[in-house]
């Protein structure tokens, strides 16, 4: 085992003198060392990768908005939405990227192509959602009751604290499902 070097070098980023062993080799098999210490280099690389990832997400969201704006039918809208949600790793990540895209579009000069494309994409998405909404006027009372029950159940599953607060206001006792079967 070789003895550690006592040679010191000043890191160009943090301006702290450190042992030469804390500086990466410039090339594999070479002897020349970088001017930035390993910890500063790692920090810089993390920032660079995060910036790159952010740019890729912005580009993907912009492409989705453009493709959505140009979608010819509802089937294309569904396929695009499914693909982009999968690409972003879920609805939450997609919604975050869409919000960033909206903020960028709002920051653009009014009437710019980027702003118009984004808002046309949003309108296309709303148009699709509106077309998928059931016509309540044509539903029977039983269908309306079933639909309401389904929506209430979904809401309670997503936000159980709201259901508990409502039950408490009514003076009801809430028994969690795990203990209800005992």
C-alpha positions in Angstrom: 0.0 0.0 0.0 1.4 3.4 -1.0 1.8 6.2 1.5 -0.7 9.1 1.1 0.8 12.2 -0.6 1.3 15.3 1.5 1.2 17.5 -1.6 -1.5 20.2 -1.4 -3.5 22.0 -4.1 -6.0 24.9 -3.9 -9.4 24.0 -5.3 -10.5 26.6 -7.8 -14.1 26.4 -6.7 -14.1 26.3 -2.9 -10.7 28.0 -2.6 -9.7 25.5 0.1 -6.2 23.9 0.1 -6.7 20.1 0.1 -4.4 17.1 -0.3 -3.8 16.2 -4.0 -5.5 12.8 -3.4 -8.9 14.7 -3.1 -8.6 15.9 -6.8 -9.8 13.5 -9.5 -7.4 12.3 -12.3 -8.1 14.2 -15.5 -7.9 11.0 -17.6 -8.0 7.3 -16.9 -4.4 6.1 -16.5 -3.0 9.7 -16.5 -1.2 11.5 -13.8 -2.6 15.1 -14.3 -5.2 16.1 -11.7 -8.3 18.4 -12.1 -8.2 21.9 -10.6 -11.5 21.2 -8.7 -11.7 19.0 -5.7 -13.8 15.8 -5.8 -16.6 17.2 -3.6 -16.9 20.4 -5.6 -16.8 18.4 -8.8 -19.6 16.1 -7.6 -21.7 19.1 -6.5 -21.2 20.7 -9.9 -22.2 17.5 -11.7 -25.3 17.1 -9.6 -26.4 20.6 -10.6 -25.5 20.0 -14.3 -27.6 16.8 -14.3 -30.5 18.5 -12.6 -30.4 21.3 -15.1 -30.3 18.8 -18.0 -33.2 16.8 -16.5 -35.2 20.0 -16.1 -34.6 21.0 -19.7 -35.6 17.5 -21.0 -38.8 17.8 -19.0 -39.5 21.3 -20.3 -38.9 20.0 -23.9 -41.1 17.0 -23.3 -44.0 19.1 -21.9 -43.6 21.6 -24.8 -43.7 18.7 -27.3 -46.8 17.3 -25.6 -48.6 20.7 -25.7 -47.8 21.0 -29.4 -48.9 17.4 -30.2 -52.0 17.9 -28.2 -52.8 21.1 -30.0 -52.5 19.3 -33.3 -54.4 16.1 -32.2 -57.0 15.3 -34.8 -59.4 13.2 -32.7 -60.1 12.1 -29.1 -58.2 8.8 -29.6 -55.0 10.7 -30.2 -55.6 12.9 -27.2 -56.0 9.8 -25.0 -52.9 8.2 -26.4 -50.9 11.4 -26.0 -52.0 11.8 -22.4 -51.3 8.2 -21.5 -47.8 8.4 -23.1 -46.9 11.7 -21.4 -48.1 10.5 -17.9 -46.0 7.4 -18.4 -43.0 9.5 -19.6 -43.2 11.7 -16.5 -43.7 8.8 -14.1 -47.2 9.6 -13.0 -49.9 12.2 -12.9 -48.3 14.3 -10.2 -45.0 14.7 -12.1 -46.9 15.5 -15.3 -49.1 18.0 -13.5 -46.0 19.7 -12.1 -44.4 19.9 -15.6 -47.7 21.2 -17.1 -47.8 23.9 -14.5 -44.2 24.9 -15.2 -45.1 25.0 -18.9 -48.2 27.2 -18.1 -46.0 29.6 -16.1 -43.5 29.8 -19.0 -46.4 30.5 -21.4 -47.8 33.2 -19.1 -44.3 34.8 -19.0 -44.1 35.0 -22.8 -45.1 38.1 -24.8 -48.9 38.1 -25.4 -49.7 36.6 -28.7 -46.3 34.8 -29.1 -46.4 31.4 -30.8 -45.2 29.6 -27.6 -48.0 31.1 -25.5 -50.7 30.5 -28.2 -49.6 26.9 -28.7 -49.8 26.2 -25.0 -53.2 27.7 -24.5 -54.5 26.0 -27.6 -53.3 22.7 -26.2 -55.1 23.5 -22.9 -58.3 24.2 -24.8 -58.0 21.0 -26.8 -57.6 19.0 -23.5 -60.7 20.8 -22.0 -62.6 20.1 -25.2 -61.8 16.4 -24.8 -62.7 16.4 -21.1 -66.0 18.1 -21.8 -66.9 15.6 -24.5 -66.2 12.7 -22.0 -68.5 14.2 -19.3 -71.8 12.3 -19.1 -74.9 14.3 -19.9 -76.6 14.4 -16.5 -79.9 15.4 -18.1 -80.2 12.1 -20.0 -79.4 9.9 -17.0 -82.0 8.2 -14.9 -82.3 8.8 -11.1 -80.7 5.4 -10.4 -77.8 6.2 -12.8 -77.3 9.6 -11.1 -77.4 8.0 -7.6 -74.8 5.4 -8.7 -72.6 8.1 -10.3 -72.8 10.3 -7.2 -71.9 7.3 -5.0 -68.9 6.5 -7.1 -67.6 10.0 -7.1 -68.2 10.4 -3.3 -66.3 7.1 -2.7 -63.4 8.3 -4.9 -63.3 11.6 -3.1 -63.3 9.9 0.4 -60.6 7.5 -0.7 -58.4 10.4 -1.8 -59.1 12.7 1.2 -60.3 10.6 4.1 -59.7 13.5 6.5 -62.6 15.4 4.9 -64.9 12.4 5.5 -63.8 12.2 9.1 -64.3 15.9 9.7 -67.8 15.7 8.1 -68.8 12.7 10.2 -67.6 14.4 13.4 -69.7 17.5 12.6 -72.7 15.2 12.2 -71.9 13.5 15.5 -71.2 10.2 13.8 -68.5 7.7 15.0 -66.0 6.7 12.3 -64.9 3.1 12.5 -61.8 2.4 10.3 -62.2 -0.7 8.0 -59.4 -2.6 9.7 -61.2 -2.6 13.1 -64.8 -2.8 11.6 -64.5 -6.5 11.0 -63.4 -7.4 14.6 
